Amino acid sequence: MGCKVMGITAGRKNSNSEYLLKEALIACEEAGAEVTMINLRDYNILDCTGCTSCTKSMSQGKYTGCVLDKKDDKKKIMDVMLAQDAVIISAPTYDLMPCSTYLKFAQRSLSYETAFLETIGAIEHKDRVAGLISVGGSTRSWQSMALEGLQATMFTIDMKVVDMLLATRVPGNAQCLLDDELIARARKMGENIMKAVATPPEERKWLGEEDMGWCPNCHSNALVLGEPQWDGLYYPIECQVCGAGGNLEPDGKGRWKFVIQENGLLKDRTTVEGRAKHLDEIGQTQGGFFADPENLKLVNERKQRYIQKTFRGID
Ligand SMILES: Cc1cc2nc3c(=O)[nH]c(=O)nc-3n(C[C@H](O)[C@H](O)[C@H](O)COP(=O)(O)O)c2cc1C
């Protein structure tokens, strides 16, 4: 099938994340995909400066890109990545979450905010799917934010996650090669990706394990206690990743399940409509702050206490 699939890894050279990704990509290539693969460790990616000049101009209907576009390799990679039909990401788990090499790359995607750019007519909508692989030395317990951390980076660039794989207990270099089941599951991810690409976008569904994670909406394994949101919306329990809201209920088998309530997907971050609610929030909180000159005056006055106060640093 003529389609484009890109693999992006952030793992050690010739080790677990690379090999599991390659196994998935081999399945894609065998099914006819044109495959590209990169390891982020080979590229220069700078930290987001937090200037928000990208979104400020978007809010005025202009696309100015990122102030770092000419200073590192992010744009070069994104130009290829956003032309793909599917992307598979694989990242090692460091301190329970995706390693910083990946996060640094992903957190530079604000200037590619697809919902904004489509709204102002700067880009055309393109449907893409994604598969995510997290690789760690431990079990799920010590990788508790690994896939969830990767998922959280998919919203900005509007990638529909159709499969996820948590590779556990492979601490050693290339140790995954001893686990035939794991390699087979990585291959299955490639097959699932190709299946999703061949499905009309509106019919694309989750193809991973049905019982993966608490959340029936995004399949994350992370729930948090809800508290009233900026607009008063309250859910007793929320999915940490997609924001689905509901409560825990007995599943009849002595365990608990997360049941999404009727209006529980109002702010589903995996959808453009759900993310638009966050834009309303930004408009109210950030917009309200900047719009009132009294606020800025007061902040400037109060700043002085902290600007003048300094502590010993490290030479
Ligand atoms: C700084 C550091 C932190 C790590 N933290 C975790 C962790 O929190 N949980 C875990 O399961 N593995 C952790 N690991 C183990 C790696 O995830 C593991 O070695 C993995 O195989 C690396 O993937 P790679 O071979 O593709 O580079 C850590 C490794 C390093 C170097």
The ligand as a Gaussian input file, in Angstrom:
#p B3LYP/6-31G(d) Opt

LIG

0 1
 C       18.811000       7.816000      33.731000
 C       18.030000       6.539000      33.604000
 C       16.816000       6.430000      34.251000
 C       16.076000       5.259000      34.114000
 N       14.842000       5.195000      34.736000
 C       14.061000       4.109000      34.536000
 C       12.758000       4.044000      35.100000
 O       12.315000       4.963000      35.820000
 N       12.005000       2.955000      34.845000
 C       12.447000       1.918000      34.091000
 O       11.710000       0.958000      33.892000
 N       13.686000       1.939000      33.513000
 C       14.491000       3.018000      33.725000
 N       15.744000       3.068000      33.139000
 C       16.199000       1.933000      32.306000
 C       16.025000       2.154000      30.800000
 O       14.718000       2.522000      30.492000
 C       16.381000       0.867000      30.042000
 O       17.746000       0.652000      30.167000
 C       15.976000       0.826000      28.594000
 O       16.290000      -0.430000      28.065000
 C       16.681000       1.872000      27.772000
 O       16.236000       1.775000      26.443000
 P       17.279000       1.713000      25.224000
 O       18.016000       0.422000      25.356000
 O       16.435000       1.786000      24.010000
 O       18.138000       2.908000      25.336000
 C       16.537000       4.190000      33.304000
 C       17.791000       4.326000      32.666000
 C       18.518000       5.480000      32.801000
 C       19.842000       5.614000      32.075000

